[in-house]
Amino acid sequence: MANKVKNKTHKGLSKVIKKRKGGSYKYQPANKNHLTTHRSNASRRRRHHESEVTGSDLKRVKDILK
């Protein structure tokens, strides 16, 4: 019997994107840790919340994080 090749989890992506209880995937948006003094307060506030993986990226993320 031939050995079946298994896909490995992409470790870099698994540290950035987490799976929620309902099955969707969340991540923190970039550009919010430092060098934000020139940005408006509204722009900084928009980066406080987590984002959700949607659309065409969702299928690729699911395949990579198996």
mmCIF file of the N, C-alpha and C atoms, coordinates in Angstrom:
data_MODEL
# 
_entry.id   MODEL 
# 
loop_
_atom_site.group_PDB 
_atom_site.id 
_atom_site.type_symbol 
_atom_site.label_atom_id 
_atom_site.label_alt_id 
_atom_site.label_comp_id 
_atom_site.label_asym_id 
_atom_site.label_entity_id 
_atom_site.label_seq_id 
_atom_site.pdbx_PDB_ins_code 
_atom_site.Cartn_x 
_atom_site.Cartn_y 
_atom_site.Cartn_z 
_atom_site.occupancy 
_atom_site.B_iso_or_equiv 
_atom_site.pdbx_formal_charge 
_atom_site.auth_seq_id 
_atom_site.auth_comp_id 
_atom_site.auth_asym_id 
_atom_site.auth_atom_id 
_atom_site.pdbx_PDB_model_num 
ATOM 1   N N  . MET A 1 1  ? 0.846   -1.179 0.000  1.00 0.00 ? 1  MET A N  1 
ATOM 2   C CA . MET A 1 1  ? 0.000   0.000  0.000  1.00 0.00 ? 1  MET A CA 1 
ATOM 3   C C  . MET A 1 1  ? 0.888   1.237  0.000  1.00 0.00 ? 1  MET A C  1 
ATOM 4   N N  . ALA A 1 2  ? 0.590   2.162  -0.868 1.00 0.00 ? 2  ALA A N  1 
ATOM 5   C CA . ALA A 1 2  ? 1.396   3.379  -0.988 1.00 0.00 ? 2  ALA A CA 1 
ATOM 6   C C  . ALA A 1 2  ? 1.063   4.334  0.157  1.00 0.00 ? 2  ALA A C  1 
ATOM 7   N N  . ASN A 1 3  ? 2.080   5.072  0.572  1.00 0.00 ? 3  ASN A N  1 
ATOM 8   C CA . ASN A 1 3  ? 1.864   6.065  1.631  1.00 0.00 ? 3  ASN A CA 1 
ATOM 9   C C  . ASN A 1 3  ? 1.181   7.288  1.048  1.00 0.00 ? 3  ASN A C  1 
ATOM 10  N N  . LYS A 1 4  ? 0.170   7.778  1.752  1.00 0.00 ? 4  LYS A N  1 
ATOM 11  C CA . LYS A 1 4  ? -0.533  8.980  1.318  1.00 0.00 ? 4  LYS A CA 1 
ATOM 12  C C  . LYS A 1 4  ? 0.210   10.198 1.862  1.00 0.00 ? 4  LYS A C  1 
ATOM 13  N N  . VAL A 1 5  ? 0.444   11.167 0.999  1.00 0.00 ? 5  VAL A N  1 
ATOM 14  C CA . VAL A 1 5  ? 1.132   12.384 1.415  1.00 0.00 ? 5  VAL A CA 1 
ATOM 15  C C  . VAL A 1 5  ? 0.135   13.276 2.148  1.00 0.00 ? 5  VAL A C  1 
ATOM 16  N N  . LYS A 1 6  ? 0.509   13.712 3.343  1.00 0.00 ? 6  LYS A N  1 
ATOM 17  C CA . LYS A 1 6  ? -0.362  14.575 4.133  1.00 0.00 ? 6  LYS A CA 1 
ATOM 18  C C  . LYS A 1 6  ? 0.170   16.000 4.103  1.00 0.00 ? 6  LYS A C  1 
ATOM 19  N N  . ASN A 1 7  ? -0.742  16.955 4.049  1.00 0.00 ? 7  ASN A N  1 
ATOM 20  C CA . ASN A 1 7  ? -0.340  18.355 4.076  1.00 0.00 ? 7  ASN A CA 1 
ATOM 21  C C  . ASN A 1 7  ? -0.031  18.776 5.499  1.00 0.00 ? 7  ASN A C  1 
ATOM 22  N N  . LYS A 1 8  ? 1.058   19.509 5.645  1.00 0.00 ? 8  LYS A N  1 
ATOM 23  C CA . LYS A 1 8  ? 1.413   20.021 6.960  1.00 0.00 ? 8  LYS A CA 1 
ATOM 24  C C  . LYS A 1 8  ? 0.757   21.383 7.181  1.00 0.00 ? 8  LYS A C  1 
ATOM 25  N N  . THR A 1 9  ? 0.468   21.699 8.442  1.00 0.00 ? 9  THR A N  1 
ATOM 26  C CA . THR A 1 9  ? -0.069  23.004 8.799  1.00 0.00 ? 9  THR A CA 1 
ATOM 27  C C  . THR A 1 9  ? 0.999   24.056 8.592  1.00 0.00 ? 9  THR A C  1 
ATOM 28  N N  . HIS A 1 10 ? 0.615   25.183 8.007  1.00 0.00 ? 10 HIS A N  1 
ATOM 29  C CA . HIS A 1 10 ? 1.541   26.301 7.815  1.00 0.00 ? 10 HIS A CA 1 
ATOM 30  C C  . HIS A 1 10 ? 1.712   27.005 9.161  1.00 0.00 ? 10 HIS A C  1 
ATOM 31  N N  . LYS A 1 11 ? 2.868   26.820 9.798  1.00 0.00 ? 11 LYS A N  1 
ATOM 32  C CA . LYS A 1 11 ? 3.069   27.292 11.171 1.00 0.00 ? 11 LYS A CA 1 
ATOM 33  C C  . LYS A 1 11 ? 3.041   28.812 11.291 1.00 0.00 ? 11 LYS A C  1 
ATOM 34  N N  . GLY A 1 12 ? 3.519   29.518 10.270 1.00 0.00 ? 12 GLY A N  1 
ATOM 35  C CA . GLY A 1 12 ? 3.506   30.980 10.322 1.00 0.00 ? 12 GLY A CA 1 
ATOM 36  C C  . GLY A 1 12 ? 2.093   31.519 10.323 1.00 0.00 ? 12 GLY A C  1 
ATOM 37  N N  . LEU A 1 13 ? 1.252   30.957 9.460  1.00 0.00 ? 13 LEU A N  1 
ATOM 38  C CA . LEU A 1 13 ? -0.126  31.424 9.367  1.00 0.00 ? 13 LEU A CA 1 
ATOM 39  C C  . LEU A 1 13 ? -0.938  31.009 10.584 1.00 0.00 ? 13 LEU A C  1 
ATOM 40  N N  . SER A 1 14 ? -0.629  29.838 11.153 1.00 0.00 ? 14 SER A N  1 
ATOM 41  C CA . SER A 1 14 ? -1.387  29.370 12.312 1.00 0.00 ? 14 SER A CA 1 
ATOM 42  C C  . SER A 1 14 ? -1.142  30.234 13.539 1.00 0.00 ? 14 SER A C  1 
ATOM 43  N N  . LYS A 1 15 ? -0.029  30.980 13.560 1.00 0.00 ? 15 LYS A N  1 
ATOM 44  C CA . LYS A 1 15 ? 0.240   31.880 14.679 1.00 0.00 ? 15 LYS A CA 1 
ATOM 45  C C  . LYS A 1 15 ? -0.464  33.222 14.512 1.00 0.00 ? 15 LYS A C  1 
ATOM 46  N N  . VAL A 1 16 ? -0.943  33.515 13.313 1.00 0.00 ? 16 VAL A N  1 
ATOM 47  C CA . VAL A 1 16 ? -1.572  34.797 13.021 1.00 0.00 ? 16 VAL A CA 1 
ATOM 48  C C  . VAL A 1 16 ? -3.091  34.682 12.969 1.00 0.00 ? 16 VAL A C  1 
ATOM 49  N N  . ILE A 1 17 ? -3.580  33.592 12.408 1.00 0.00 ? 17 ILE A N  1 
ATOM 50  C CA . ILE A 1 17 ? -5.018  33.409 12.214 1.00 0.00 ? 17 ILE A CA 1 
ATOM 51  C C  . ILE A 1 17 ? -5.521  32.315 13.144 1.00 0.00 ? 17 ILE A C  1 
ATOM 52  N N  . LYS A 1 18 ? -6.617  32.587 13.843 1.00 0.00 ? 18 LYS A N  1 
ATOM 53  C CA . LYS A 1 18 ? -7.206  31.615 14.764 1.00 0.00 ? 18 LYS A CA 1 
ATOM 54  C C  . LYS A 1 18 ? -8.619  31.277 14.322 1.00 0.00 ? 18 LYS A C  1 
ATOM 55  N N  . LYS A 1 19 ? -9.021  30.029 14.560 1.00 0.00 ? 19 LYS A N  1 
ATOM 56  C CA . LYS A 1 19 ? -10.357 29.589 14.205 1.00 0.00 ? 19 LYS A CA 1 
ATOM 57  C C  . LYS A 1 19 ? -11.309 29.860 15.360 1.00 0.00 ? 19 LYS A C  1 
ATOM 58  N N  . ARG A 1 20 ? -12.461 30.429 15.051 1.00 0.00 ? 20 ARG A N  1 
ATOM 59  C CA . ARG A 1 20 ? -13.470 30.700 16.062 1.00 0.00 ? 20 ARG A CA 1 
ATOM 60  C C  . ARG A 1 20 ? -14.329 29.463 16.284 1.00 0.00 ? 20 ARG A C  1 
ATOM 61  N N  . LYS A 1 21 ? -15.120 29.521 17.342 1.00 0.00 ? 21 LYS A N  1 
ATOM 62  C CA . LYS A 1 21 ? -15.984 28.390 17.694 1.00 0.00 ? 21 LYS A CA 1 
ATOM 63  C C  . LYS A 1 21 ? -16.968 28.063 16.576 1.00 0.00 ? 21 LYS A C  1 
ATOM 64  N N  . GLY A 1 22 ? -17.484 29.072 15.904 1.00 0.00 ? 22 GLY A N  1 
ATOM 65  C CA . GLY A 1 22 ? -18.462 28.865 14.843 1.00 0.00 ? 22 GLY A CA 1 
ATOM 66  C C  . GLY A 1 22 ? -17.878 28.415 13.525 1.00 0.00 ? 22 GLY A C  1 
ATOM 67  N N  . GLY A 1 23 ? -16.535 28.380 13.409 1.00 0.00 ? 23 GLY A N  1 
ATOM 68  C CA . GLY A 1 23 ? -15.900 27.924 12.187 1.00 0.00 ? 23 GLY A CA 1 
ATOM 69  C C  . GLY A 1 23 ? -15.280 29.020 11.349 1.00 0.00 ? 23 GLY A C  1 
ATOM 70  N N  . SER A 1 24 ? -15.536 30.293 11.673 1.00 0.00 ? 24 SER A N  1 
ATOM 71  C CA . SER A 1 24 ? -14.910 31.379 10.924 1.00 0.00 ? 24 SER A CA 1 
ATOM 72  C C  . SER A 1 24 ? -13.497 31.603 11.452 1.00 0.00 ? 24 SER A C  1 
ATOM 73  N N  . TYR A 1 25 ? -12.714 32.383 10.724 1.00 0.00 ? 25 TYR A N  1 
ATOM 74  C CA . TYR A 1 25 ? -11.324 32.627 11.089 1.00 0.00 ? 25 TYR A CA 1 
ATOM 75  C C  . TYR A 1 25 ? -11.125 34.103 11.379 1.00 0.00 ? 25 TYR A C  1 
ATOM 76  N N  . LYS A 1 26 ? -10.359 34.420 12.431 1.00 0.00 ? 26 LYS A N  1 
ATOM 77  C CA . LYS A 1 26 ? -10.120 35.806 12.824 1.00 0.00 ? 26 LYS A CA 1 
ATOM 78  C C  . LYS A 1 26 ? -8.624  36.099 12.790 1.00 0.00 ? 26 LYS A C  1 
ATOM 79  N N  . TYR A 1 27 ? -8.295  37.398 12.634 1.00 0.00 ? 27 TYR A N  1 
ATOM 80  C CA . TYR A 1 27 ? -6.908  37.842 12.686 1.00 0.00 ? 27 TYR A CA 1 
ATOM 81  C C  . TYR A 1 27 ? -6.886  39.303 13.100 1.00 0.00 ? 27 TYR A C  1 
ATOM 82  N N  . GLN A 1 28 ? -5.749  39.766 13.548 1.00 0.00 ? 28 GLN A N  1 
ATOM 83  C CA . GLN A 1 28 ? -5.589  41.165 13.933 1.00 0.00 ? 28 GLN A CA 1 
ATOM 84  C C  . GLN A 1 28 ? -5.039  41.940 12.738 1.00 0.00 ? 28 GLN A C  1 
ATOM 85  N N  . PRO A 1 29 ? -5.624  43.085 12.392 1.00 0.00 ? 29 PRO A N  1 
ATOM 86  C CA . PRO A 1 29 ? -5.128  43.864 11.269 1.00 0.00 ? 29 PRO A CA 1 
ATOM 87  C C  . PRO A 1 29 ? -3.711  44.380 11.530 1.00 0.00 ? 29 PRO A C  1 
ATOM 88  N N  . ALA A 1 30 ? -2.981  44.626 10.464 1.00 0.00 ? 30 ALA A N  1 
ATOM 89  C CA . ALA A 1 30 ? -1.615  45.120 10.572 1.00 0.00 ? 30 ALA A CA 1 
ATOM 90  C C  . ALA A 1 30 ? -1.605  46.626 10.818 1.00 0.00 ? 30 ALA A C  1 
ATOM 91  N N  . ASN A 1 31 ? -0.429  47.179 11.020 1.00 0.00 ? 31 ASN A N  1 
ATOM 92  C CA . ASN A 1 31 ? -0.179  48.628 11.138 1.00 0.00 ? 31 ASN A CA 1 
ATOM 93  C C  . ASN A 1 31 ? -0.850  49.243 12.355 1.00 0.00 ? 31 ASN A C  1 
ATOM 94  N N  . LYS A 1 32 ? -0.728  48.591 13.525 1.00 0.00 ? 32 LYS A N  1 
ATOM 95  C CA . LYS A 1 32 ? -1.342  49.189 14.705 1.00 0.00 ? 32 LYS A CA 1 
ATOM 96  C C  . LYS A 1 32 ? -0.434  49.191 15.926 1.00 0.00 ? 32 LYS A C  1 
ATOM 97  N N  . ASN A 1 33 ? 0.772   48.664 15.817 1.00 0.00 ? 33 ASN A N  1 
ATOM 98  C CA . ASN A 1 33 ? 1.609   48.512 16.997 1.00 0.00 ? 33 ASN A CA 1 
ATOM 99  C C  . ASN A 1 33 ? 2.464   49.728 17.318 1.00 0.00 ? 33 ASN A C  1 
ATOM 100 N N  . HIS A 1 34 ? 3.029   50.372 16.317 1.00 0.00 ? 34 HIS A N  1 
ATOM 101 C CA . HIS A 1 34 ? 3.874   51.528 16.590 1.00 0.00 ? 34 HIS A CA 1 
ATOM 102 C C  . HIS A 1 34 ? 3.849   52.440 15.368 1.00 0.00 ? 34 HIS A C  1 
ATOM 103 N N  . LEU A 1 35 ? 4.449   53.618 15.497 1.00 0.00 ? 35 LEU A N  1 
ATOM 104 C CA . LEU A 1 35 ? 4.462   54.626 14.433 1.00 0.00 ? 35 LEU A CA 1 
ATOM 105 C C  . LEU A 1 35 ? 3.047   55.046 14.036 1.00 0.00 ? 35 LEU A C  1 
ATOM 106 N N  . THR A 1 36 ? 2.203   55.235 15.028 1.00 0.00 ? 36 THR A N  1 
ATOM 107 C CA . THR A 1 36 ? 0.817   55.618 14.736 1.00 0.00 ? 36 THR A CA 1 
ATOM 108 C C  . THR A 1 36 ? 0.509   57.053 15.159 1.00 0.00 ? 36 THR A C  1 
ATOM 109 N N  . THR A 1 37 ? 1.513   57.808 15.564 1.00 0.00 ? 37 THR A N  1 
ATOM 110 C CA . THR A 1 37 ? 1.232   59.161 16.061 1.00 0.00 ? 37 THR A CA 1 
ATOM 111 C C  . THR A 1 37 ? 0.748   60.090 14.958 1.00 0.00 ? 37 THR A C  1 
ATOM 112 N N  . HIS A 1 38 ? 1.127   59.831 13.706 1.00 0.00 ? 38 HIS A N  1 
ATOM 113 C CA . HIS A 1 38 ? 0.692   60.693 12.612 1.00 0.00 ? 38 HIS A CA 1 
ATOM 114 C C  . HIS A 1 38 ? -0.707  60.347 12.118 1.00 0.00 ? 38 HIS A C  1 
ATOM 115 N N  . ARG A 1 39 ? -1.269  59.238 12.580 1.00 0.00 ? 39 ARG A N  1 
ATOM 116 C CA . ARG A 1 39 ? -2.598  58.829 12.147 1.00 0.00 ? 39 ARG A CA 1 
ATOM 117 C C  . ARG A 1 39 ? -3.671  59.544 12.965 1.00 0.00 ? 39 ARG A C  1 
ATOM 118 N N  . SER A 1 40 ? -4.849  59.655 12.386 1.00 0.00 ? 40 SER A N  1 
ATOM 119 C CA . SER A 1 40 ? -5.954  60.262 13.123 1.00 0.00 ? 40 SER A CA 1 
ATOM 120 C C  . SER A 1 40 ? -6.452  59.282 14.184 1.00 0.00 ? 40 SER A C  1 
ATOM 121 N N  . ASN A 1 41 ? -7.144  59.814 15.182 1.00 0.00 ? 41 ASN A N  1 
ATOM 122 C CA . ASN A 1 41 ? -7.673  58.960 16.244 1.00 0.00 ? 41 ASN A CA 1 
ATOM 123 C C  . ASN A 1 41 ? -8.676  57.952 15.691 1.00 0.00 ? 41 ASN A C  1 
ATOM 124 N N  . ALA A 1 42 ? -9.463  58.359 14.724 1.00 0.00 ? 42 ALA A N  1 
ATOM 125 C CA . ALA A 1 42 ? -10.452 57.456 14.129 1.00 0.00 ? 42 ALA A CA 1 
ATOM 126 C C  . ALA A 1 42 ? -9.750  56.306 13.415 1.00 0.00 ? 42 ALA A C  1 
ATOM 127 N N  . SER A 1 43 ? -8.658  56.611 12.746 1.00 0.00 ? 43 SER A N  1 
ATOM 128 C CA . SER A 1 43 ? -7.917  55.569 12.036 1.00 0.00 ? 43 SER A CA 1 
ATOM 129 C C  . SER A 1 43 ? -7.323  54.562 13.014 1.00 0.00 ? 43 SER A C  1 
ATOM 130 N N  . ARG A 1 44 ? -6.831  55.051 14.135 1.00 0.00 ? 44 ARG A N  1 
ATOM 131 C CA . ARG A 1 44 ? -6.270  54.149 15.151 1.00 0.00 ? 44 ARG A CA 1 
ATOM 132 C C  . ARG A 1 44 ? -7.357  53.300 15.801 1.00 0.00 ? 44 ARG A C  1 
ATOM 133 N N  . ARG A 1 45 ? -8.512  53.907 16.028 1.00 0.00 ? 45 ARG A N  1 
ATOM 134 C CA . ARG A 1 45 ? -9.621  53.191 16.650 1.00 0.00 ? 45 ARG A CA 1 
ATOM 135 C C  . ARG A 1 45 ? -10.131 52.065 15.755 1.00 0.00 ? 45 ARG A C  1 
ATOM 136 N N  . ARG A 1 46 ? -10.149 52.297 14.456 1.00 0.00 ? 46 ARG A N  1 
ATOM 137 C CA . ARG A 1 46 ? -10.617 51.269 13.516 1.00 0.00 ? 46 ARG A CA 1 
ATOM 138 C C  . ARG A 1 46 ? -9.750  50.025 13.563 1.00 0.00 ? 46 ARG A C  1 
ATOM 139 N N  . ARG A 1 47 ? -8.508  50.170 13.981 1.00 0.00 ? 47 ARG A N  1 
ATOM 140 C CA . ARG A 1 47 ? -7.593  49.033 14.040 1.00 0.00 ? 47 ARG A CA 1 
ATOM 141 C C  . ARG A 1 47 ? -7.691  48.263 15.363 1.00 0.00 ? 47 ARG A C  1 
ATOM 142 N N  . HIS A 1 48 ? -8.529  48.688 16.293 1.00 0.00 ? 48 HIS A N  1 
ATOM 143 C CA . HIS A 1 48 ? -8.653  48.003 17.586 1.00 0.00 ? 48 HIS A CA 1 
ATOM 144 C C  . HIS A 1 48 ? -9.311  46.640 17.450 1.00 0.00 ? 48 HIS A C  1 
ATOM 145 N N  . HIS A 1 49 ? -10.223 46.491 16.512 1.00 0.00 ? 49 HIS A N  1 
ATOM 146 C CA . HIS A 1 49 ? -11.048 45.293 16.440 1.00 0.00 ? 49 HIS A CA 1 
ATOM 147 C C  . HIS A 1 49 ? -10.417 44.244 15.531 1.00 0.00 ? 49 HIS A C  1 
ATOM 148 N N  . GLU A 1 50 ? -10.713 42.994 15.831 1.00 0.00 ? 50 GLU A N  1 
ATOM 149 C CA . GLU A 1 50 ? -10.213 41.905 14.998 1.00 0.00 ? 50 GLU A CA 1 
ATOM 150 C C  . GLU A 1 50 ? -10.995 41.866 13.685 1.00 0.00 ? 50 GLU A C  1 
ATOM 151 N N  . SER A 1 51 ? -10.369 41.325 12.666 1.00 0.00 ? 51 SER A N  1 
ATOM 152 C CA . SER A 1 51 ? -10.996 41.189 11.361 1.00 0.00 ? 51 SER A CA 1 
ATOM 153 C C  . SER A 1 51 ? -11.275 39.721 11.079 1.00 0.00 ? 51 SER A C  1 
ATOM 154 N N  . GLU A 1 52 ? -12.098 39.490 10.071 1.00 0.00 ? 52 GLU A N  1 
ATOM 155 C CA . GLU A 1 52 ? -12.491 38.125 9.722  1.00 0.00 ? 52 GLU A CA 1 
ATOM 156 C C  . GLU A 1 52 ? -12.017 37.811 8.309  1.00 0.00 ? 52 GLU A C  1 
ATOM 157 N N  . VAL A 1 53 ? -11.536 36.596 8.109  1.00 0.00 ? 53 VAL A N  1 
ATOM 158 C CA . VAL A 1 53 ? -11.111 36.149 6.787  1.00 0.00 ? 53 VAL A CA 1 
ATOM 159 C C  . VAL A 1 53 ? -12.362 35.862 5.969  1.00 0.00 ? 53 VAL A C  1 
ATOM 160 N N  . THR A 1 54 ? -12.476 36.482 4.790  1.00 0.00 ? 54 THR A N  1 
ATOM 161 C CA . THR A 1 54 ? -13.673 36.313 3.971  1.00 0.00 ? 54 THR A CA 1 
ATOM 162 C C  . THR A 1 54 ? -13.297 36.099 2.514  1.00 0.00 ? 54 THR A C  1 
ATOM 163 N N  . GLY A 1 55 ? -14.261 35.736 1.724  1.00 0.00 ? 55 GLY A N  1 
ATOM 164 C CA . GLY A 1 55 ? -14.107 35.685 0.281  1.00 0.00 ? 55 GLY A CA 1 
ATOM 165 C C  . GLY A 1 55 ? -13.162 34.611 -0.207 1.00 0.00 ? 55 GLY A C  1 
ATOM 166 N N  . SER A 1 56 ? -12.374 34.962 -1.206 1.00 0.00 ? 56 SER A N  1 
ATOM 167 C CA . SER A 1 56 ? -11.503 33.993 -1.848 1.00 0.00 ? 56 SER A CA 1 
ATOM 168 C C  . SER A 1 56 ? -10.364 33.554 -0.931 1.00 0.00 ? 56 SER A C  1 
ATOM 169 N N  . ASP A 1 57 ? -10.013 34.368 0.052  1.00 0.00 ? 57 ASP A N  1 
ATOM 170 C CA . ASP A 1 57 ? -8.945  33.993 0.982  1.00 0.00 ? 57 ASP A CA 1 
ATOM 171 C C  . ASP A 1 57 ? -9.377  32.846 1.892  1.00 0.00 ? 57 ASP A C  1 
ATOM 172 N N  . LEU A 1 58 ? -10.657 32.718 2.136  1.00 0.00 ? 58 LEU A N  1 
ATOM 173 C CA . LEU A 1 58 ? -11.153 31.728 3.093  1.00 0.00 ? 58 LEU A CA 1 
ATOM 174 C C  . LEU A 1 58 ? -10.815 30.299 2.666  1.00 0.00 ? 58 LEU A C  1 
ATOM 175 N N  . LYS A 1 59 ? -10.964 29.989 1.391  1.00 0.00 ? 59 LYS A N  1 
ATOM 176 C CA . LYS A 1 59 ? -10.676 28.640 0.915  1.00 0.00 ? 59 LYS A CA 1 
ATOM 177 C C  . LYS A 1 59 ? -9.184  28.328 1.052  1.00 0.00 ? 59 LYS A C  1 
ATOM 178 N N  . ARG A 1 60 ? -8.331  29.296 0.697  1.00 0.00 ? 60 ARG A N  1 
ATOM 179 C CA . ARG A 1 60 ? -6.883  29.077 0.810  1.00 0.00 ? 60 ARG A CA 1 
ATOM 180 C C  . ARG A 1 60 ? -6.461  28.900 2.260  1.00 0.00 ? 60 ARG A C  1 
ATOM 181 N N  . VAL A 1 61 ? -7.041  29.691 3.161  1.00 0.00 ? 61 VAL A N  1 
ATOM 182 C CA . VAL A 1 61 ? -6.700  29.606 4.582  1.00 0.00 ? 61 VAL A CA 1 
ATOM 183 C C  . VAL A 1 61 ? -7.113  28.243 5.143  1.00 0.00 ? 61 VAL A C  1 
ATOM 184 N N  . LYS A 1 62 ? -8.280  27.775 4.769  1.00 0.00 ? 62 LYS A N  1 
ATOM 185 C CA . LYS A 1 62 ? -8.734  26.463 5.252  1.00 0.00 ? 62 LYS A CA 1 
ATOM 186 C C  . LYS A 1 62 ? -7.799  25.348 4.791  1.00 0.00 ? 62 LYS A C  1 
ATOM 187 N N  . ASP A 1 63 ? -7.348  25.416 3.538  1.00 0.00 ? 63 ASP A N  1 
ATOM 188 C CA . ASP A 1 63 ? -6.443  24.397 3.022  1.00 0.00 ? 63 ASP A CA 1 
ATOM 189 C C  . ASP A 1 63 ? -5.089  24.427 3.734  1.00 0.00 ? 63 ASP A C  1 
ATOM 190 N N  . ILE A 1 64 ? -4.589  25.612 4.009  1.00 0.00 ? 64 ILE A N  1 
ATOM 191 C CA . ILE A 1 64 ? -3.266  25.755 4.616  1.00 0.00 ? 64 ILE A CA 1 
ATOM 192 C C  . ILE A 1 64 ? -3.285  25.353 6.083  1.00 0.00 ? 64 ILE A C  1 
ATOM 193 N N  . LEU A 1 65 ? -4.397  25.622 6.788  1.00 0.00 ? 65 LEU A N  1 
ATOM 194 C CA . LEU A 1 65 ? -4.447  25.378 8.230  1.00 0.00 ? 65 LEU A CA 1 
ATOM 195 C C  . LEU A 1 65 ? -4.992  24.015 8.599  1.00 0.00 ? 65 LEU A C  1 
ATOM 196 N N  . LYS A 1 66 ? -5.138  23.100 7.672  1.00 0.00 ? 66 LYS A N  1 
ATOM 197 C CA . LYS A 1 66 ? -5.652  21.762 8.002  1.00 0.00 ? 66 LYS A CA 1 
ATOM 198 C C  . LYS A 1 66 ? -4.706  21.035 8.919  1.00 0.00 ? 66 LYS A C  1 
# 
